[in-house]
Each structure stands twice: as structure tokens, then as C-alpha cells.
Amino acid sequence: MDEKTGKIRRAAQAYLCALLLLLISTASTPLISHANTGTTDGVGAVNETIAKGTALEDQGHWSDALILYQQALKSNPNDRQLQHRRSLARLHYDLDKRQADSSFLAQVQATSGTAAQNLYGEILLKIQSYYVEEPDWNEIARFGLTSLKLALQSPEFRQRYLPNVPGEHIDKSFEDLTGTLNKYVVRQRTDVIWVAGRSAELLQKSLGLAPQASTFEFICGAVSALDPYSAFLSDSQFTETMSQIEGNFVGLGVELRTSDDALEIVNVIAGGPAGQAGVMSGDRIIAINGQLITSLGSDVGADMLRGVEGSKVTITVQRGNDSADLQVVRRRVEIPSVDNIQIVDAASGVGYLRITSFQKTTARDFDQALWQLQKSGMRSLIMDLRGNPGGLLTAAVEIADRFVSNGILVSTKGRNPLEDFTHRANPAGTWNVPLVVLVDGDSASASEILAAAIHDHKRGQIVGETSYGKGSVQGIFPLNIAGGGIRLTTARFYSPIGQAINQVGVKPDFEIVRTARPAFEESAAANAVAPGNDNVLQAAISLARKSQPGIPKPNVVAGR
């Protein structure tokens, strides 16, 4: 492949990746602004949240603090104290993740100071070209400095890069650095590059710090400064993200819920290596390769389960009062995006399925599920999107197109005109089956696109809780220098009637607060829903019965 052909191919790949709508990340807002309260409503609740969050921070539980602040911001989205605390928690959380990510550390080690500086320039150029809003270059520079400051305060960072430098000398060097940089005004992208380069130069002279170590902190801080969903992706994170899009990954084949002392197995993917090794839903992984989760931390433990295809990992699994060591071989696992396909009310022919995420295989899996239910006597359908964090925009559009015969399904609008697009329904292959859609506060992005399309076209009933409220599109851009990639918010999406989803969500036609965990969590091992344990599902079944005509019409008007 010649250089020109390679450039064209990389440009096409970047543009195609920019059309992808991906999973939820965490939020980020300015750190150096004053933490004033933006609203007066719920001041007591905000203060209580901050007190709880500060206690978690003091214990180093940054992920828990981040979740706490994120949940509080749903009710107080403009509160600057919460925004400030969430931003700080995210930077600490991301720093801990980087220091535990062997792929990131190897990437830093393999990149020269000059290459790191060029990588920073490449990332800033992509932000300038594709980001949904005009970048605040001064804020991006300040976030980079803040990220570097937190790294220099980290014992792990100091031990790795500055093992023989006294802590007070490190602190004094950074103080001198900020004093020098405060005299410089940042107005444009090239100014930001200068700040990072000057910082790396001064810290190398005063501390002997490898310049690439400084620059990578600026890189991570820059992307964190943008919005809740943009992020720098190390080589392994980029590979994992693309695997999620494709619907497969290398690992053990389990769905996890983290806790302080264990990784809880929510679901075991059929045919995966963990299932073949004897792991069952409800088991708890308490150690990995002999290291306890209590000492590793759940996030690091979860990362350790991933690895090279064909490699082995030993997990200590607790089931009830018993525990056992199991050796599992990592391999590529197909991730089902549609599961729990069944008739939940045989007398009325109420079909049920759950969409866990939206990926390249979702439309294919969904079609197979529909025909399976049709053959089993389906007369109405419940589509469960609860807990679905999103995925590909195109996959959500394809599913909405199965039920809407004409009109707009979703529209996107960005700062770059290439991001402005309107997706419309295709009449062919539309199913007429009565429909009920379940959503909750964790139904996000692509889930909300689908739910909003069904709602606005009055094609079915939406039941449950108001959805998450993530109304933005993220593009995944591979990086030419040093590998990895970045996830950038490139556009915002709007429902068929032009309703913005961001921070609003999709409001259900019938609001029902869940009184128990979702049925798929209660009985994942049996792969069966349990309506009696799920009041939202019970209500949906009742609505599905009522929505059926006395004499059912053919379910499909045209084959797909």
C-alpha cells in the first residue's frame, strides 16, 4: 500500500468511525473554576451528596464517588459544586485506571518525547475538526495541567517515573512550573501545544521526568476537559471498544457487577470459556491469580480478566460457603445483544425479548428473535431496554425501522456539517405487532433513540422510568502516532418530533418505579424472566394483552 492510498484509507476509517454512537462513559467539567452552586433547589441534598462523596474520596474510592456525583447531577444538572466534584473524581479515577493499564504504560514507554508531542498535536487537531462545540483551548490547557498535577501527587506515578526524587522537590518544581505558565495566555490550539511542550521541558530539567510521561497526562486531561463522554483510548481500550462494536471480544465470557470484595457474575455467556470451566451466574470471583479482589480493587481485577487470546487466568470462585480455583483459557467470545427470547404469557401470546446493547449483529439477532417468537404464537411484543447503555446509532435505527413504516426516526446535528443527518424509515419489512417498550434510568443513548422513535410515532407504549438522558453521538478515531484512539462527541441527536434527549431522557407513557431488580438479573442462570418478581414487567404484560385486537392481523406486512 503506497502512502497516498494509506492516507485515504485512514481518512475513510476515521470518518466511518465518527458515525458510531457508543457506550456511556463518565462526566467531566472544568476543575479550576470556582465551585459555586448553579441552582438553589435541593441545596441540602447537594450538600449531603458532597459530604458522602468527600468521605469516599478520602478512602480513595473514586469510582464510587464518581457514580454518586453523576446520579446527583441527574436531579441538579447545573450545580457547579457537583460538576466540580464529579470532574475531580473522574480525573482521579482515570489516573488510577491508567496506572493499572499495562497497555497504556507500555504505550508511554514506547513513545519518544517528540512523538508524544506530535500525538498531542494530532489529538488537538481532531478536536478542532470534529468536536461538537467550539473548543475552549484555555480550558483544555488547564485540564492538562490539572491532570499532570494529580499524576505528580500519585505515589504510583512517582514510583514509576521519579523513584529517587524527594516529594517536596516534585511539589516545588510543579509550583515553579505553574508560576511560569500563568504568564502565558492561551488563545488557540498551537498555544496549548506550546504549554504541554514547555511543561515537559521544564520538568525534565528540574526532575528528570521523561517528557512523554508529562505529555500523556496533557493528552488525557485534554480529552477529559471536553464533556462526559469523550476519552483517550489506550491500545487495549481501543481494541476492546472496536470489539464491542463488532459484537465479540477476547475474555472469559461473563457479565460482571463490581463490589468492594468480589466480582459478581451477573450472567455467563453460553458457550464461553467461563461457562465451560463451570462458572455459573451468581458466583463471586474473590481472587485472580492468587490476588484478592479486596487488595487489587474491583476495577483492576476486571481488567486482569482480559488478555491475549489463548492465555490462561486462574480465578477463585465463591459459591455459597464453598470456593474453588478454576483455570480458564481466554478466547474470543460472541456477545449476544438479544436474549431472554420467550413467550411470557402463553394464553395471550405475549412475546418478550431483551436488547442488552446495540452492535453490528443486533439487527440480525433481532430478526431471528422476532421470527422465533412469531412461530411460537406471538400476538404482542415486550421489548426490554432496561439497563441498556447504548451502542451503535445505526443499530438502533435498524430496530426502530422494524416497527415504523415511514417518517423520521432520528436526526443528528454537529458543528461539522458532515455530522448533520436525518434517518428515515423504510416501509418494507415493517412489523404490525402491538408493542410495549420497557426503559429505566440506565437506558441510554441508542436505547433512547429507539424508545423515542416508538414514542413519537405512537407505535407502542413506553413503560418504566424516564431514561438516562444521553443525547449525543460519539465517534471513535484511530490515532496514527503511537496507536490507540480517542472517543469524541461529534453530534447531538433529536427525536422524530425534534425533541432533544440530552439531560431530558425519554419519559414513559406509564411511569412505574421498579420495586425489584430486573427479571433477567434474578434468573439469568435459567435464562427466563420472572414476571411475579418484576412489577414493571407485570404492568407491561397487562398492557400487551389489552393492545391485542380481537382477531389478530398478520404480523408482517412485507418480508425483510
QUILIN-V454994 format. One record per residue. RES is the residue in one letter. OMEGA is omega in degrees with one decimal (* if undefined). D_CENTER is the distance of its C-alpha to the mean C-alpha in Angstrom with 1 decimal. Layout:
RES,OMEGA,D_CENTER  RES,OMEGA,D_CENTER
//
This chain:
M,179.3,34.6  D,-174.2,36.1  E,-178.8,34.4  K,178.2,34.4  T,179.4,33.0  G,-180.0,30.2  K,179.0,29.3  I,-179.2,29.3  R,-179.7,27.1  R,178.6,24.5  A,178.9,24.6  A,178.9,24.2  Q,179.9,21.2  A,-178.3,19.5  Y,179.7,20.4  L,178.4,19.2  C,-178.6,15.8  A,179.1,15.7  L,-174.6,16.0  L,173.8,12.7  L,-169.3,10.2  L,-170.4,6.7  L,-178.3,3.3  I,170.4,2.7  S,177.4,3.8  T,-166.9,7.4  A,-179.6,10.6  S,179.2,13.6  T,-175.0,17.1  P,-179.7,20.6  L,-168.3,22.0  I,175.2,25.6  S,178.7,26.4  H,-176.3,28.3  A,177.3,26.4  N,178.6,28.4  T,-179.5,27.6  G,-180.0,26.7  T,178.8,27.8  T,-179.1,30.5  D,174.3,29.2  G,-177.8,28.2  V,-179.7,29.3  G,179.7,30.2  A,178.6,26.8  V,179.2,25.1  N,178.5,27.6  E,178.1,27.0  T,-178.9,23.3  I,178.0,23.9  A,178.4,26.6  K,-179.6,24.3  G,178.9,21.6  T,177.3,24.3  A,177.1,25.6  L,179.2,22.3  E,-179.5,22.2  D,178.3,25.8  Q,-179.1,24.9  G,-179.3,22.1  H,-173.3,19.4  W,179.8,16.9  S,178.5,13.8  D,177.8,15.9  A,179.5,17.1  L,178.4,13.8  I,-179.6,12.8  L,-178.9,16.4  Y,-179.6,16.4  Q,178.6,13.3  Q,-179.9,15.1  A,-178.8,18.3  L,174.9,17.2  K,179.2,16.7  S,-177.4,20.5  N,-171.2,21.3  P,-176.6,19.1  N,-178.8,21.8  D,-173.3,22.9  R,174.1,23.1  Q,179.5,23.7  L,177.9,20.4  Q,179.5,18.7  H,-178.3,20.7  R,178.6,19.9  R,179.3,16.1  S,179.8,16.4  L,179.4,18.7  A,-179.6,16.5  R,-179.7,13.5  L,176.5,16.1  H,-179.6,17.6  Y,179.7,14.5  D,178.4,13.5  L,178.6,17.2  D,180.0,17.5  K,-179.7,14.7  R,-177.7,16.6  Q,178.6,19.9  A,-177.5,18.8  D,-177.8,17.4  S,178.5,20.5  S,178.6,19.2  F,-178.6,18.6  L,177.9,22.0  A,179.0,23.7  Q,177.3,22.4  V,-177.4,23.9  Q,-174.6,27.0  A,-176.0,27.5  T,177.7,27.2  S,178.5,30.3  G,179.6,30.5  T,179.6,31.4  A,178.2,28.7  A,177.6,26.1  Q,177.0,27.7  N,176.4,27.5  L,177.9,23.9  Y,178.1,23.3  G,178.1,25.4  E,-179.7,23.5  I,179.7,20.2  L,177.9,22.0  L,177.1,23.7  K,176.3,20.5  I,-179.7,19.4  Q,-174.4,22.9  S,-167.7,22.9  Y,-173.2,19.6  Y,-171.1,17.8  V,179.4,18.1  E,174.9,20.4  E,-175.4,23.4  P,172.2,22.2  D,-172.3,23.9  W,177.5,25.2  N,179.1,26.8  E,178.8,23.6  I,178.0,21.9  A,-178.6,24.9  R,177.3,24.9  F,176.9,21.3  G,177.7,22.3  L,179.5,25.3  T,177.8,23.5  S,178.4,21.1  L,179.6,24.3  K,-179.9,26.1  L,178.3,23.6  A,-179.2,23.8  L,176.7,27.5  Q,-176.2,27.6  S,177.6,25.6  P,-179.2,28.1  E,179.2,26.0  F,-179.8,25.9  R,-178.3,29.6  Q,-176.5,30.6  R,-171.0,28.9  Y,-176.0,30.2  L,-171.5,33.0  P,-175.1,34.6  N,-178.2,38.0  V,179.7,37.5  P,-178.2,38.3  G,-178.7,35.6  E,177.6,37.9  H,177.4,38.4  I,-179.3,34.6  D,-178.6,34.4  K,180.0,37.5  S,179.4,36.3  F,177.2,33.1  E,177.4,35.2  D,179.7,37.6  L,-178.8,34.8  T,176.5,33.4  G,178.3,37.0  T,-175.0,37.5  L,179.5,34.4  N,179.7,35.1  K,-173.8,38.0  Y,-179.2,35.9  V,179.3,34.5  V,-179.3,31.2  R,-174.2,31.4  Q,-174.0,29.9  R,-178.4,27.6  T,176.1,30.5  D,179.7,31.1  V,178.6,27.6  I,179.3,28.4  W,-179.3,31.7  V,179.9,30.3  A,-179.8,28.1  G,179.4,31.0  R,178.5,33.5  S,179.8,31.4  A,-179.4,31.1  E,-177.1,34.9  L,-179.4,36.0  L,174.6,34.0  Q,-179.9,35.3  K,-174.2,38.8  S,-174.4,38.7  L,-172.7,36.6  G,-178.2,36.5  L,177.6,32.7  A,-174.5,31.5  P,179.9,30.5  Q,177.7,27.4  A,176.5,26.0  S,-173.5,26.5  T,178.8,25.1  F,174.7,21.8  E,174.5,21.3  F,179.1,22.0  I,-178.1,19.5  C,178.6,16.6  G,-178.6,18.0  A,-177.6,18.5  V,177.5,15.0  S,-177.7,13.9  A,-168.6,16.8  L,-175.1,15.5  D,-176.8,13.0  P,-166.1,9.9  Y,178.1,7.5  S,-177.3,9.8  A,169.1,10.1  F,-178.1,12.8  L,173.6,12.2  S,-179.3,15.0  D,-177.3,16.8  S,178.6,15.2  Q,177.9,11.6  F,178.5,12.6  T,-180.0,14.4  E,178.9,11.7  T,178.8,9.4  M,175.8,12.7  S,177.3,13.5  Q,178.1,10.6  I,-178.6,12.0  E,-179.4,15.4  G,175.8,14.9  N,179.2,16.2  F,175.1,15.7  V,-179.3,18.2  G,-175.7,18.2  L,-179.6,19.9  G,177.7,18.6  V,170.1,17.4  E,-171.1,14.7  L,165.2,14.7  R,-175.2,14.7  T,171.5,15.4  S,-174.9,18.6  D,-172.4,20.9  D,-176.4,23.3  A,168.0,21.6  L,-175.8,18.8  E,-179.1,19.4  I,178.2,19.4  V,-177.6,18.1  N,175.8,18.9  V,-178.3,20.6  I,-176.8,20.1  A,178.2,23.6  G,-179.7,25.4  G,-177.2,23.0  P,179.9,24.6  A,178.4,23.7  G,179.4,25.4  Q,178.3,28.3  A,177.5,28.7  G,178.5,29.2  V,-178.7,25.9  M,174.0,25.5  S,-177.2,23.1  G,175.8,23.9  D,178.0,24.7  R,174.6,23.5  I,-176.0,23.0  I,177.9,25.0  A,178.0,25.5  I,-176.4,24.5  N,176.5,27.4  G,-179.9,29.5  Q,-177.1,27.3  L,176.6,26.4  I,-180.0,22.9  T,178.9,24.7  S,180.0,25.5  L,-168.1,22.5  G,-174.0,19.8  S,-178.4,17.2  D,177.7,14.5  V,178.7,17.1  G,179.0,18.4  A,178.3,15.3  D,-177.9,15.3  M,178.2,19.0  L,177.2,18.6  R,179.1,17.3  G,-177.8,20.1  V,179.0,22.5  E,-178.9,23.5  G,178.1,26.8  S,-175.5,26.4  K,175.2,27.0  V,178.0,25.6  T,179.4,27.5  I,174.5,25.8  T,-173.3,27.8  V,177.9,27.1  Q,177.2,28.4  R,-173.4,29.6  G,178.8,31.7  N,-176.9,34.2  D,175.7,34.1  S,-179.5,32.1  A,175.5,32.3  D,178.7,31.1  L,176.0,29.6  Q,-175.7,29.2  V,178.1,26.5  V,178.5,26.3  R,173.8,23.0  R,-177.2,22.8  R,-176.2,20.9  V,174.6,19.6  E,-177.4,19.0  I,177.4,16.1  P,178.8,17.6  S,176.4,15.6  V,-179.7,18.6  D,-178.2,20.4  N,-176.8,23.0  I,-176.5,25.2  Q,172.1,28.4  I,-176.3,31.1  V,175.5,30.7  D,-174.5,34.0  A,-177.0,36.6  A,-178.0,39.3  S,178.8,37.4  G,179.4,35.3  V,178.3,31.9  G,-178.4,29.2  Y,169.1,25.7  L,179.0,22.5  R,172.7,18.9  I,-174.7,16.0  T,178.7,13.1  S,-179.9,10.9  F,-176.8,12.1  Q,-174.7,13.2  K,-176.7,16.6  T,-171.6,18.5  T,-178.1,17.6  A,177.9,20.6  R,-179.9,22.9  D,-178.4,21.9  F,178.8,22.1  D,178.2,25.6  Q,179.8,26.8  A,-179.5,25.8  L,-179.9,27.6  W,175.1,30.7  Q,178.7,30.7  L,178.6,30.6  Q,179.9,33.2  K,-179.7,35.5  S,176.0,35.1  G,-179.5,36.4  M,174.2,33.5  R,172.0,34.7  S,-172.8,31.6  L,170.0,27.9  I,179.3,25.2  M,-172.9,21.7  D,177.4,19.2  L,-178.6,15.7  R,179.5,15.2  G,-178.5,12.1  N,-174.2,10.5  P,177.4,6.9  G,-177.1,8.0  G,-175.4,8.5  L,174.8,11.7  L,-177.2,13.8  T,178.8,16.9  A,177.2,16.2  A,178.2,16.0  V,179.9,19.1  E,179.6,20.9  I,177.2,20.6  A,-179.6,21.7  D,177.0,24.5  R,-173.2,25.8  F,-179.6,26.8  V,-172.8,27.7  S,-179.9,30.8  N,178.6,30.9  G,-178.6,29.5  I,175.3,26.2  L,176.8,22.9  V,174.5,20.7  S,179.2,21.3  T,179.4,19.4  K,179.7,20.9  G,176.8,20.3  R,174.8,22.5  N,-177.9,23.2  P,178.1,25.3  L,-178.7,23.7  E,180.0,20.6  D,-176.9,22.9  F,176.3,23.0  T,178.5,24.1  H,-177.1,23.3  R,-178.7,26.3  A,175.4,27.2  N,-175.7,29.6  P,-176.5,32.4  A,173.9,32.8  G,-177.6,31.4  T,176.9,30.6  W,179.6,30.7  N,-175.3,32.8  V,174.9,31.8  P,-167.8,31.3  L,170.6,27.6  V,-178.3,25.8  V,179.6,22.0  L,177.0,20.3  V,173.4,17.5  D,-176.6,16.4  G,177.7,14.5  D,174.0,11.3  S,-170.7,11.8  A,173.9,9.6  S,-176.2,9.8  A,175.7,11.5  S,-178.3,12.8  E,173.9,14.4  I,-179.8,15.9  L,-178.7,17.6  A,-179.5,18.7  A,178.3,20.1  A,178.1,22.0  I,-178.2,23.6  H,-174.5,24.4  D,178.6,25.9  H,-179.5,28.0  K,-177.4,29.1  R,179.5,28.4  G,-179.7,27.5  Q,176.3,26.9  I,-173.6,23.6  V,174.6,23.8  G,-177.8,21.9  E,176.6,20.1  T,-175.6,18.8  S,-168.9,15.2  Y,-178.8,12.4  G,175.1,13.5  K,-175.2,10.8  G,-177.7,13.3  S,-179.2,12.2  V,177.2,11.9  Q,172.4,10.3  G,176.7,12.6  I,-176.1,12.4  F,173.9,15.7  P,-178.7,17.5  L,-176.7,19.8  N,-177.3,23.5  I,174.1,24.5  A,176.1,23.4  G,-176.8,20.7  G,-179.1,16.9  G,173.6,15.1  I,173.3,13.2  R,-177.1,10.4  L,171.8,12.3  T,-174.9,12.4  T,-177.4,15.5  A,171.0,16.4  R,-179.3,16.2  F,-175.0,16.9  Y,-178.1,19.8  S,-179.0,21.1  P,179.7,24.4  I,176.4,26.5  G,-180.0,24.7  Q,174.2,22.8  A,-178.6,20.0  I,-171.5,16.9  N,180.0,15.3  Q,178.4,16.1  V,-178.8,18.3  G,176.1,16.6  V,-178.7,18.7  K,-177.2,21.7  P,172.3,23.1  D,177.8,26.8  F,-177.5,27.4  E,-179.0,25.5  I,178.8,25.6  V,-178.1,24.0  R,178.7,23.0  T,177.6,25.6  A,176.9,24.3  R,178.7,21.3  P,-176.6,20.3  A,-177.5,22.9  F,175.5,20.7  E,-176.2,20.0  E,-171.6,23.7  S,-176.5,25.0  A,-177.3,22.5  A,-179.4,25.3  A,-177.9,27.6  N,-179.1,25.0  A,177.0,26.7  V,-178.6,25.9  A,-175.5,28.1  P,-177.6,28.9  G,-179.5,31.2  N,-170.6,28.4  D,-176.4,26.2  N,178.0,27.7  V,178.7,25.2  L,176.9,25.9  Q,179.0,29.6  A,-179.8,29.6  A,178.4,27.8  I,177.7,30.5  S,178.2,33.2  L,-179.6,31.9  A,176.9,31.6  R,-176.5,35.2  K,-176.4,36.5  S,-176.8,34.8  Q,175.0,36.8  P,-179.5,40.0  G,175.6,43.2  I,-174.3,43.6  P,175.2,40.3  K,175.2,40.1  P,-174.9,38.8  N,-174.0,35.0  V,-179.8,34.5  V,177.2,36.4  A,-178.0,35.8  G,178.8,34.5  R,*,31.4
//
